[in-house]
Amino acid sequence: MYKLEKLSGLEQKLYFLLEAENQKVVSAGRAMELLGISRMHAYNLLQNMRRKGALDRVKSNLFVRIPSSIVHDKGKYVEDPLLVGKELTEPYFFSYYTALYLHGISQQPASHFYLSTTNHIQKIDYHGLVFHPVMLTKKRFFGFEEMKYREEKVFVSDLERTIVDVMNRPEYAGGYEEIIRSFQDVEKVDWKQLLEYLDRIGEKILFNRTGYVFDMLGKFVNTPDEFLRKLEKRLSNNIYYFEKNREGSYVKKWKIIVDRRLEKVIWGG
């Protein structure tokens, strides 16, 4: 059972300061700032609060505050994973399927969350919610924005970067069928920005894939003809498979071999 009276005076002070600020996740660094104590003292304080049920460990030196209203076993309380994920590393931005969710176009609830970062960090399992860090070079760490989420601010790949990312790594977004269903709900794409990102990423096959998909999705998202023409001009002489090791029909316009199940997804077949 969670009982505040088990906490020492300093532990209670920290807890109530966090509660007053509605701060749901805390590290030793934050405890140092609030209490004016040393890092080791702060770390030991947090560990003691975890043992007493006031905090829940996410990883080394990162803890979730258990709300005082919770009276059941603390193991049953799970904080919003995005509010936890934003504290895992810096710099970061939520990406891939998590970005689709934040942009309001994902199709299914998720238990896996993706954040892009320039740091090497391990995959983290928080009560069955799995955080997948995607390591980027500094050159590729671009195309994100700040977004308000539950009265807090998070960083997330912007819509155009999200499109490029999931087209490049579909395994981080539920596969191409899920991605195409999500794309049917996109609004206000900055087509010039999307083209710029495709150029910056520099993966030739992305011109073929993106051209094919948004050509097919034209009636849903009003794909500009000019955007498609510019993509066509960027195609190489190579013919690609839309998906590795998956046979299909050759689409001459986009120089790509596509499993027609993807076309059925678009047209509801």
N, C-alpha and C positions, 0 to 999 in steps of 0.2 A: 504494500500500500504506500501511496505517496503522502508524506506528512512533513509539512514545513517545520514543525517544531523540532525535528531532528537536527536541523541545521544550526551551526554555530552563529554567533552574532555577525561575523564578517561574511559568512556564507549567505545569511539572510539578507544582509545589506546588498550584496551583489545580485541576489535573486530579484529583490524588489526594484533595484535600479534597472535591470533588464526588463522586468515586467512593465515598469513605468514608461520605458522607451518602446515597448512592444517589440523588443529584439528577441527573435526566436532562435537564433544561432549565435554561439559565442565561442571565442578562442581565447588562449592565454593572453594574447596581445590586447584584446578588448577588455579583459578583466584587469590588466595592468593599468589601462587608461582610466577605467572607472574607479579603481580603488587606490591607485598610486602605490602599487606594490611591485616587487621584483617578478621577473618572468617565472622563476622556479616556484616562488610562493603562489603565483597565479595558477600555474599548472597543477600544483598539488591541491589547491583549493577546488579547482574544477573536478579533479579526480575524486576528491572526497564527496563533492556534491553529486557526482554520478553514483557513487556507492550508496548514497543516502536516498537515491531515487528522484532527485530534483533535476538531473540532467540525463540525457541519453547520448551515448557516444556514437558519432558518425565515423570518425577516423581519429588518428593521433592528433590531439590538440584541436579538435573541432567537436562541439557538443550542441545538442538541441535542448532548449529549455522546455521542461514538462509544465504545461499550464496548471495553475493552482486549482482550476476547476476539475481537473482529472482526479478521480478517486479510485479508479480501478488499477489493476496491474499496469505499471508504466510501459511494459512491453507491448501493450495494446495501442499505445498512442504513437501515431506516425505523423510527423510534420509534413507540410506541403513540400514535395520533393524539389520543386523549383526554388523554393526559399532556402533549402539546404544546398542545392547544387551551386547556387550563386556564390557560396562561401568556400567552395572547395579549392579554388586556385585563382590566381590573378596574373596576367590578364586572361580573360575568357570571353566567349559568347556562346549562348545556346545555339545549336545547329541541327541540321538534318531533320529527323522526325519531330524532335522537340521544337524546332523552329516552325515547322508546319503547324504544330499545335498552337503555338503562341500567335501565329498569324491567322488562326481560326479556320484552317482548311484541312486539318488532319481528319481521317475518317474513323479511327478507332481509338479507344483509351489505351494508354501506354504504361508499361512498367519499366521500360528502358529509356534512359535520358542521355542525350548527347551534348557535350560541350567541347568546343574547339579551343585550344590553348597552345601557347608556345612552350609550355612546360611539360616535363615528363612526370606524369602522375599515374598511379595505378587505378584500375577499375575498382569501384567501391559499391558494395552491396549494403543498402540501408533498409532493413526490414523487407527484403525482397524487391525493393526498388533499386535498379542497377544503373549506376552512372558510368557512362563510357567516355573517357577523355579521347579526343581526336587531336593528335599532335600535328601542328602546322609549323612551317618555317615562318620567320618574320615576314618574308616576301609575300606569303599567302595569307597573312593575318590581316584581312581587310573585308569590307562589305558588311559591317554590322551597325546596329543602332541601339539606342537606349529606349526601353519600353517600360511603361508603368504596369506593374503586376501586383495586385492585392496590396495596394498602398505602398509598395516598395518599387525599386527600380532594378531592372535586369537588363543585361546585354544579350542581344539576339541577332543572328544574321538577318539582314534585310531580305525582303521578298525575292529580289533578283539573285542575291548570293545563295539563298536557300534553293532556288530553282536549279542553279548550276550545280550545287553540292549534291543534291539528291539524284540528279541525272548522272552524275559521275560515280556516286557510291550508293546505289539503290539498297544495298544490304543494311544501310543505316536508316532506312525509311520505309521498311516493309515490303520492298520489291516494286517493280515497275507498275504492276497493276494498281497497287495502292497509291503510288505516286500520281498516276494519270487520273485516278478518281479525285484526288486532292486538287490537281491542277484545274479541274473543271469548275472549281469554285473560286479561282483567283480573280482578283479585281485590281484595276489600276496598276498594271505592270508598267514599269519604266523600261520600255523596249530598248532605248539607247543605252541605258545602264546595264541591262542584261547582256547586250552585245559587247559592251566594254569588259564585263566580267569574263565572258567567254574568251575574249582575246587575252586577258591577263592570265587566266588559268592555263591556256595554251594547249589543251588536249584536243587534237583534231577531231576525234570521234564525237565530241560534244556538239560540234556544228551539225553533224549528220543527225544525231539523236534529237537535238533540240528542234531542228528544222522539221523533222518528221512529226514529232509530237505536236508542236504548235501549229503545224499545217493542218493536222487532223482535228485539233481542238479549236480551229478558227471560229466556228459558230458559237462556241461557249465563251471565248475570251476576246473575240474581235482582234485576232492577230493581224497586225498591219502587213499589207503586201510588201511594203518597203523593207520591213524587218526580214521577211522570208527571202527576198531578193539578195539582201546583204549576206545572209547566211549561205545562200547558194554560191555566191562569189568566193566564199571562204573554203568551200569544199576542196579537198585534195583529189587526186586521181584514184586514190585507194577506195576499195569497196569494203565496208565494215559489216560485221554482225552486230545488230543492235544489242544483243546479249551474248556473252561468251558461251560457246558450245551449244547454242540453241538454233536449230534450223528454222527456215521460214521462207517467205516470198521476197523476191528482190524488188525494191522500190527504186526505180531508175532515177527519179527526180532527186532523191536524197542519197543515192549511192549506198544503200544500206539494206541488209537482209533482216526482215522482221517477222517474228512469230505473229501470225494474224490474230492470235488471242488478244493482243493489245488493241488492235483495231476494234475488236468486239467489245472491249471494255468501254471504248469511247462511244460506240454507237448502241451500247446496251444490249449486245447480243449474248 
